[in-house]
Amino acid sequence: MDYRQEPHGLFFMIDNKSFYASVESVTRGLNPLKSVIVVMSEADNTGSGLVLAASPMAKKLFGISNVSRQYEVPDDPRILVVPPRMNHYIKMNLAVNRIFRQFVADADCFPYSIDESILDMTYSWRLFGETPEAVARTIQLRIRHELGLYTTVGIGENPVQAKLALDLQAKHDHELIGRLTYETFPEKIWPITKLEKVWSIGHRTAAHLQRLGIHNMGDLAKINPYELHQEMGIIGDQLFALAWGIDRSQLHQLRPAKEKSWSNSQVLPRNYSVQSEIELVIREIGQQVTSRMRHHRQQAACVSLGIGFAWDGKSGDGRSGMNHTRRIDPTDNGQTIVATLLALFREHWDGQPVRNIGVGLSRLSASRQLQLDLFQDPQRQIKNDQFDRVIDKLRDQFGKTAIIPASSLMPGGTMLRRAALVGGHNGGNSFD
């Protein structure tokens, strides 16, 4: 591979180690690498809460991972189980990125997630050290001294190299720093046989590659790229580039994708088996998503309902949930959309206990004026539309809970609780 025409910059991919658990440790005056803390979402007596984060020591001593369920966490007094506080984590993330911006221009700092950021150090790294590794160490020490957090740093000549250096090297290095270049890629990456360990390769993709005779990253790099494209399309092209450490993306030119659908989902606080309670939550989420869509002056011609069964409530045919979609006449009316969602649920639900509900609206178009249905009372349609928009205005001005349906106060209602969530989890108390 001739790398002379490829971009040659210097990028840092920086990860806050076990971020949620580390923030909880620092808040309690504990060392994040020595504390045994588990951040648990939706912990209850059913044992189906989800581990959002576990400290490194919790992972080492008890094998707890970020996908463990509550019932898989040992009942051990050494383990401190705490609820999430998303506002706290967001504020800490902002503090971390403020430190990053002392090493790069604002335009060269790209938050990747709540615990990872990409820094384009191409033009600034020489201001802070003799080598990229020395600069990375300086950043680590600043964050450690000012915020108490440990960070891992992947260094590469492009963003994908930095990401792979972070995941495959830095997280296992004593100094928590890893580095990849075009020249070292064959030595460091090609021997990898566990393909699913490589960023962007999931279990299904890894199995597909195995069927093609690709058993390590070197095999992927040496396959005929035209044959790979014929087999896997553009994904094959991306995988081939990945195997050679090539990434031509220009982060400054990235733009967020235009919204093509509206959706929301919720993990319920317990298993729901009563039909009226499940339908109440479907109504609440359906109205919430429709309100968001109306706020952007859009209407939908397709409604989707996703139901996730409780972990002990799989259907007789082995399904863990169901997803169904229905086309409708374009509308932004909440009652019409909710009626469609309930019809989908009643047609396909067989009594399984439910733990997750999701609603989606797609096939969007501009909503400029009310389109009357000739087969319904026009005055009633106008009043329903006016009612929806009055409710929207009240909530925009006074908050989501300024006015709620009385049904949301009944057993099973989640609207009040969901209004306090941040990113689907407890917002908690922030810090100054």
C-alpha positions in Angstrom: 0.0 0.0 0.0 1.4 3.4 -1.0 0.7 5.7 2.0 2.3 8.8 0.5 -1.1 10.2 -0.7 -2.9 9.4 2.6 -3.4 12.1 5.3 -0.5 12.3 7.8 -1.6 14.2 10.9 -1.4 13.6 14.6 -4.6 12.7 16.5 -5.3 11.8 20.1 -8.3 9.7 21.1 -8.7 10.1 24.8 -11.0 8.0 27.0 -11.9 8.6 30.6 -11.4 5.2 32.2 -14.7 3.7 33.5 -16.1 7.2 33.4 -19.3 7.0 35.4 -17.8 4.8 38.1 -14.7 7.0 38.3 -16.7 10.1 38.8 -18.7 8.4 41.6 -15.4 7.4 43.1 -13.8 10.9 43.0 -17.0 12.4 44.4 -16.6 10.1 47.4 -12.9 10.8 47.8 -11.9 7.3 46.5 -9.2 6.3 44.0 -11.0 5.3 40.8 -8.5 2.5 40.1 -8.9 1.0 43.6 -12.5 1.5 44.5 -15.1 -1.2 43.9 -18.1 0.7 42.6 -21.0 -0.3 40.3 -23.3 2.3 38.7 -26.6 0.5 38.4 -29.6 1.7 36.5 -33.2 0.7 37.5 -32.1 -1.5 40.4 -35.2 -3.3 41.8 -36.4 -6.5 43.4 -36.7 -8.2 40.0 -33.0 -8.4 39.5 -33.1 -6.9 36.0 -31.4 -3.6 36.6 -28.5 -2.8 34.2 -24.9 -2.1 35.1 -24.0 1.2 33.3 -20.4 1.2 34.6 -18.1 -0.8 36.8 -14.8 0.4 38.3 -11.7 -1.4 37.1 -11.3 -3.2 40.4 -15.0 -4.3 40.3 -14.3 -5.8 36.9 -11.1 -7.5 38.1 -12.3 -8.9 41.4 -15.9 -9.9 40.4 -15.9 -10.1 36.6 -18.6 -7.4 36.4 -19.0 -5.8 32.9 -20.9 -2.8 31.6 -23.5 -5.2 30.1 -24.1 -7.2 33.3 -27.6 -7.4 34.8 -28.4 -6.7 38.5 -28.9 -10.4 39.2 -25.4 -11.1 38.0 -23.7 -8.7 40.5 -22.5 -10.7 43.5 -24.1 -9.8 46.9 -20.8 -8.8 48.4 -20.3 -6.0 51.0 -17.2 -4.8 49.3 -19.2 -3.7 46.2 -20.7 -0.2 46.5 -23.8 0.0 44.2 -24.9 3.5 43.3 -27.6 5.0 41.0 -26.5 7.1 38.0 -26.4 10.9 38.1 -26.3 12.0 34.5 -26.2 15.7 35.2 -23.1 15.1 37.3 -21.3 13.2 34.5 -22.2 15.7 31.9 -20.8 18.5 34.0 -17.6 16.5 34.6 -17.3 15.8 30.8 -17.5 19.6 30.1 -14.7 20.1 32.7 -12.5 17.5 31.0 -13.1 19.0 27.5 -12.2 22.5 28.9 -8.8 21.0 29.8 -8.4 19.5 26.3 -9.0 22.9 24.8 -6.0 24.2 26.5 -3.9 22.0 24.2 -5.8 22.5 20.9 -8.0 25.2 19.3 -11.7 24.8 20.0 -12.2 23.7 16.4 -9.8 20.8 16.9 -11.5 19.3 19.8 -14.3 16.8 18.8 -16.3 15.1 21.7 -16.9 11.6 20.5 -19.1 10.5 23.4 -19.6 11.4 27.0 -16.3 9.8 27.9 -14.2 10.0 24.7 -12.9 12.9 22.7 -10.7 13.3 19.5 -8.0 15.9 19.5 -6.4 17.0 16.3 -2.9 17.7 17.6 -1.3 18.1 14.2 -0.5 21.8 14.5 -0.1 22.2 18.3 1.6 19.2 19.9 5.1 20.6 19.6 4.1 23.5 21.9 3.7 21.1 24.8 6.4 18.4 24.6 9.2 16.8 22.7 7.2 13.7 21.6 3.5 13.0 21.2 3.8 10.5 24.0 5.2 13.2 26.3 2.3 15.5 25.4 -0.2 12.7 26.1 1.3 12.2 29.5 1.1 15.9 30.2 -2.7 15.9 29.4 -3.2 12.8 31.6 -1.5 14.4 34.6 -3.5 17.6 34.2 -6.8 15.7 34.3 -5.6 13.5 37.1 -4.5 16.5 39.3 -7.4 18.8 38.5 -10.3 16.3 38.4 -9.0 13.1 39.9 -9.8 11.0 36.8 -7.5 8.6 34.9 -7.4 8.8 31.1 -6.1 6.5 28.4 -4.7 8.0 25.2 -4.5 6.5 21.7 -2.2 8.2 19.2 -2.4 7.9 15.5 -1.8 9.6 12.2 -5.6 9.7 11.6 -8.7 9.2 13.8 -9.1 5.5 13.1 -5.5 4.8 14.0 -6.0 6.7 17.2 -9.1 4.8 18.1 -7.5 1.4 17.5 -4.4 2.5 19.5 -6.7 3.4 22.3 -8.8 0.2 22.3 -6.1 -2.3 21.5 -3.0 -0.8 23.1 -3.5 2.0 25.6 -6.1 0.3 27.7 -3.6 -2.5 28.3 -0.5 -0.4 28.7 1.0 0.5 32.1 1.2 4.2 31.1 -2.3 4.0 29.5 -0.8 5.3 26.2 -0.7 3.5 22.8 0.4 4.6 19.4 -0.1 3.4 15.8 1.4 4.6 12.5 1.0 3.5 8.9 4.4 1.7 9.3 3.6 -0.1 12.5 0.1 -1.2 11.4 1.2 -4.6 9.9 3.2 -5.5 13.0 0.6 -4.3 15.6 -2.8 -5.0 14.0 -2.5 -7.7 11.4 -1.8 -10.5 13.9 -5.2 -9.9 15.7 -7.4 -13.0 15.3 -10.4 -11.9 17.5 -11.9 -9.7 14.8 -14.8 -8.5 16.9 -12.3 -6.8 19.3 -11.5 -4.4 16.5 -13.5 -1.2 16.5 -16.5 -1.3 14.0 -16.4 -5.1 13.6 -19.3 -6.7 15.3 -20.0 -10.4 15.9 -22.1 -10.8 12.8 -19.5 -9.1 10.6 -16.7 -11.2 12.1 -18.6 -14.4 11.4 -19.2 -13.2 7.8 -15.5 -12.6 7.4 -14.7 -16.0 8.8 -16.9 -17.6 6.2 -14.9 -15.8 3.6 -11.7 -17.3 4.9 -10.6 -14.2 6.7 -9.3 -15.3 10.2 -7.1 -12.3 11.2 -6.6 -8.7 10.3 -3.7 -9.6 8.0 -6.1 -11.8 5.9 -8.4 -8.9 5.7 -5.6 -6.6 4.4 -4.5 -9.1 1.8 -7.9 -10.0 0.3 -8.8 -8.8 -3.1 -10.7 -5.5 -2.4 -13.0 -5.9 -5.4 -14.1 -9.3 -4.3 -14.7 -8.0 -0.8 -16.8 -5.1 -2.2 -18.8 -7.5 -4.4 -19.6 -9.6 -1.3 -20.2 -6.9 1.3 -20.7 -3.6 -0.6 -19.4 -0.4 0.9 -18.9 -2.1 4.3 -16.3 -4.2 2.6 -14.5 -1.1 1.3 -14.5 0.3 4.8 -13.2 -2.9 6.3 -10.4 -3.1 3.8 -9.4 0.5 4.6 -9.5 -0.3 8.3 -7.1 -3.2 7.9 -4.6 -0.9 6.3 -5.1 1.9 8.9 -6.5 4.3 6.3 -9.0 7.1 7.3 -9.6 10.0 4.9 -12.3 11.7 7.0 -12.0 15.4 7.5 -13.3 16.1 11.0 -13.7 19.8 10.3 -16.0 19.1 7.4 -18.3 16.7 9.3 -21.9 17.7 9.6 -24.7 16.1 11.6 -27.1 14.0 9.6 -30.4 15.5 8.9 -33.2 14.2 11.1 -35.1 11.5 9.1 -37.3 10.1 11.9 -38.4 10.8 15.5 -38.2 8.2 18.2 -38.0 7.5 21.9 -37.8 4.4 24.0 -37.9 3.6 27.7 -36.7 0.8 29.9 -39.6 0.4 32.4 -39.0 0.5 36.1 -40.3 -3.0 36.5 -41.9 -5.8 34.4 -45.3 -4.8 33.1 -47.8 -7.6 32.6 -51.1 -5.6 32.9 -52.4 -4.5 29.5 -53.8 -1.2 30.7 -50.4 -0.2 32.2 -48.5 -1.1 29.1 -50.9 0.8 26.9 -50.7 3.8 29.3 -46.9 4.0 28.7 -47.4 3.6 24.9 -49.8 6.6 25.0 -47.3 8.7 27.0 -44.3 8.0 24.7 -46.5 8.3 21.6 -47.7 11.7 22.7 -44.2 12.8 23.6 -42.7 11.8 20.3 -45.5 13.4 18.4 -45.1 16.6 20.3 -41.4 16.8 19.4 -42.3 16.2 15.8 -44.9 19.0 15.8 -42.3 21.3 17.3 -40.3 21.0 14.1 -43.5 21.5 12.0 -43.4 17.9 10.6 -45.9 15.1 10.1 -45.4 11.4 9.8 -46.7 8.8 7.4 -45.2 5.8 9.2 -45.6 4.6 12.8 -43.4 2.0 14.5 -43.8 0.2 17.8 -41.0 -1.8 19.5 -41.7 -4.0 22.5 -38.9 -5.7 24.5 -40.0 -8.6 26.6 -38.7 -9.0 30.2 -35.6 -11.1 30.4 -37.6 -14.0 31.9 -40.6 -13.4 29.5 -39.5 -14.6 26.1 -42.3 -15.8 23.8 -42.9 -19.4 23.0 -41.0 -19.1 19.7 -37.9 -17.7 21.4 -38.5 -14.0 20.6 -37.1 -11.4 23.0 -39.4 -8.8 21.7 -41.4 -7.6 18.7 -41.2 -4.7 16.2 -44.1 -3.7 13.9 -44.6 -0.8 11.5 -47.7 0.6 9.8 -48.2 3.2 7.1 -50.8 5.9 7.7 -52.0 9.1 6.0 -49.5 11.9 6.9 -50.5 13.4 10.2 -49.1 15.2 13.3 -52.2 14.5 15.4 -51.4 12.7 18.7 -54.7 10.9 19.0 -54.4 9.4 15.5 -50.8 8.3 16.1 -51.5 6.8 19.5 -54.5 4.9 18.2 -52.3 3.3 15.5 -49.7 2.4 18.2 -52.3 0.7 20.3 -53.8 -1.1 17.4 -50.3 -2.5 16.6 -49.8 -3.6 20.2 -53.2 -5.3 20.5 -52.8 -7.2 17.3 -49.4 -8.7 18.1 -49.0 -8.9 21.9 -49.5 -12.4 23.4 -49.3 -11.5 27.1 -45.6 -11.6 27.7 -44.2 -9.4 30.5 -42.8 -6.2 29.0 -39.7 -4.3 30.0 -38.9 -1.9 27.1 -41.2 0.2 24.9 -40.1 2.2 21.9 -42.0 4.4 19.5 -40.8 5.7 16.1 -42.3 8.2 13.5 -40.8 8.2 10.0 -41.6 9.1 6.4 -41.7 12.7 7.4 -43.0 15.7 5.5 -43.6 19.4 6.2 -46.8 20.1 8.1 -48.0 23.5 7.0 -51.8 23.3 7.6 -54.4 20.9 8.9 -55.6 18.4 6.3 -59.2 17.4 7.1 -60.5 13.9 6.8 -63.8 13.9 4.8 -65.1 10.9 6.8 -64.7 12.6 10.3 -66.4 15.6 11.9 -64.4 18.7 10.7 -65.1 20.7 13.8 -63.9 17.9 16.0 -60.7 17.6 13.9 -60.0 21.3 14.2 -60.6 21.3 18.0 -58.3 18.3 18.4 -55.6 20.1 16.5 -56.0 23.3 18.5 -55.9 21.3 21.7 -52.6 19.6 20.8 -51.0 22.9 20.0 -52.2 24.6 23.2 -50.7 21.8 25.3 -47.4 22.1 23.3 -47.2 25.9 24.1 -47.9 25.3 27.8 -45.1 22.8 28.0 -42.7 24.9 26.0 -43.2 27.8 28.3 -43.6 26.1 31.7 -41.9 22.7 31.3 -42.8 19.2 30.4 -44.8 18.5 33.6 -46.8 21.8 33.5 -49.8 19.8 32.3 -50.1 16.0 32.2 -52.9 13.6 31.6 -54.6 12.4 34.8 -54.0 8.8 33.6 -50.3 9.4 34.1 -50.9 9.5 37.8 -52.3 5.9 37.7 -50.2 2.8 38.5 -47.8 2.2 35.6 -47.6 5.8 34.5 -44.1 7.0 33.8 -44.4 10.5 32.4 -43.4 12.4 35.6 -40.5 10.1 36.3 -39.3 10.2 32.6 -39.4 14.0 32.6 -36.6 14.0 35.3 -34.3 11.6 33.3 -31.2 12.7 31.4 -30.2 10.4 28.5 -32.7 7.9 29.7 -31.2 7.7 33.2 -31.5 9.4 36.6 -30.2 13.0 36.4 -29.1 13.1 40.0 -27.5 16.0 41.7 -24.8 17.9 39.8 -21.8 19.6 41.4 -20.5 23.1 41.3 
